[in-house]
Amino acid sequence: MKPTLKLLAPALAVIALVSACFPSASSGRSSSHKNTLSPSKLDPRFAEFRYTFTEKPEIQERVDILNEQWLNLDATEAHLTLAFSRTGFFELNNEPEFWMSGVATISDEATTMLLNKTNDNRTLLPGIYPGLYEYVPKDCTFSNID
């Protein structure tokens, strides 16, 4: 797997999970299986954000990145962050690490495709950069996607 794709794959999975927002009266936080994620202290809908960064990440509006990586996503709005991660002491043999997280508004067709792949296990939202919380609708539930 190419380094760029290797780094983007987990971030795109987060984006897919956060993008699969379905209005519901249920809170979406209960689950039939044990949830080992710790909720964020800032917003209990989300899992704790565990990445570190050296400088405050800039929130960018970048639909092009998502639509180029996922051809059928048809994102119409996207807010992303990207930052280098502080993972310990600098070693010459290690490549620099960075993380990316985001929230996107996607097409109805992509939403239907994701709905067909849910496993009905309600869970906390993935741990995304807290500056992105405001872009996630408050009245949604979220399911894991297989």
C-alpha positions in Angstrom: 0.0 0.0 0.0 1.4 3.4 -0.9 2.3 5.6 2.1 -0.2 8.3 1.1 -3.0 5.8 0.7 -1.9 4.0 3.9 -2.2 7.3 5.8 -5.5 8.3 4.2 -7.4 5.0 4.6 -8.0 5.3 8.4 -9.0 8.9 7.9 -11.5 8.1 5.2 -13.0 5.4 7.3 -13.6 8.0 10.0 -15.1 10.3 7.5 -17.4 7.5 6.3 -18.5 6.8 9.8 -19.1 10.4 10.6 -20.8 11.0 7.3 -23.3 8.2 7.8 -25.7 10.4 9.8 -29.3 9.2 10.1 -31.9 11.3 11.9 -33.6 9.4 14.6 -35.3 9.8 18.0 -32.8 7.3 19.5 -29.6 8.7 21.1 -27.5 6.1 19.2 -25.2 5.6 22.2 -26.6 2.3 23.4 -25.4 -0.9 22.0 -25.9 -4.6 22.4 -22.1 -5.2 22.6 -19.7 -3.8 25.1 -18.4 -0.4 24.0 -14.8 0.1 25.2 -14.4 3.6 23.8 -14.2 6.5 26.3 -16.5 9.4 25.5 -15.1 12.8 24.8 -15.3 15.2 27.8 -16.3 18.0 25.3 -19.1 16.1 23.6 -20.2 12.7 24.9 -21.5 11.7 21.4 -17.9 11.2 20.3 -15.1 8.9 21.4 -12.1 10.6 22.9 -9.7 12.1 20.4 -6.4 10.4 21.1 -4.0 12.1 18.6 -1.6 14.8 19.6 -0.3 17.7 17.5 2.4 20.4 17.7 0.3 23.2 16.3 -3.4 23.8 16.3 -4.8 22.2 13.1 -6.5 24.4 10.6 -10.0 23.3 9.5 -10.2 23.3 5.7 -13.2 23.0 3.4 -11.9 20.4 0.9 -14.5 18.4 -1.0 -12.0 17.6 -3.8 -9.9 15.3 -1.6 -12.8 13.1 -0.8 -14.3 13.0 -4.2 -10.9 12.1 -5.8 -10.3 9.3 -3.3 -13.9 7.9 -3.2 -15.4 8.3 -6.7 -19.0 7.5 -5.7 -19.0 9.5 -2.5 -20.2 12.7 -4.2 -19.4 14.9 -1.2 -21.0 18.3 -1.4 -19.4 19.7 1.8 -16.4 18.6 3.7 -14.4 20.0 6.7 -11.0 18.4 7.2 -8.0 18.7 9.5 -4.5 17.4 9.0 -1.6 17.6 11.4 1.7 16.1 12.3 1.5 13.9 15.3 3.8 14.0 18.3 4.5 10.3 18.8 7.8 10.5 20.8 11.4 11.2 20.1 12.6 11.8 16.6 14.3 8.8 15.0 16.0 9.0 11.6 14.6 5.7 10.4 10.9 6.6 11.1 8.7 8.4 8.7 6.9 11.4 10.1 3.4 10.5 11.3 0.3 12.6 10.8 -3.4 12.2 11.2 -6.4 13.5 9.3 -10.1 13.6 10.4 -13.1 15.2 8.9 -16.9 15.5 8.5 -18.6 15.4 5.1 -22.1 15.8 3.6 -22.5 13.1 1.0 -24.9 12.1 -1.7 -28.2 10.2 -1.0 -26.8 7.3 -3.1 -23.6 7.1 -1.0 -25.7 7.3 2.2 -27.9 4.4 0.9 -24.7 2.4 0.1 -23.4 3.0 3.6 -26.8 2.1 5.2 -26.6 -1.2 3.4 -23.3 -2.0 5.1 -24.2 -1.1 8.7 -24.1 -3.9 11.2 -26.8 -2.2 13.5 -24.3 -1.8 16.3 -24.8 1.7 17.6 -21.7 3.2 19.0 -20.0 6.5 19.9 -18.9 8.6 17.0 -15.2 8.2 16.1 -12.8 10.3 17.9 -12.3 13.3 15.6 -10.6 16.6 16.1 -12.9 18.5 18.5 -12.9 21.6 16.3 -15.0 19.5 13.9 -17.8 18.7 16.3 -19.8 21.7 15.2 -20.2 20.2 11.7 -21.9 17.0 12.9 -25.7 17.4 13.3 -27.0 17.0 16.9 -30.1 14.9 16.0 -28.3 11.9 14.4 -27.5 8.4 15.3 -24.5 6.5 14.1 -23.8 2.8 13.3 -20.7 0.9 12.6 -20.0 0.1 9.0 -18.6 -3.3 8.1 
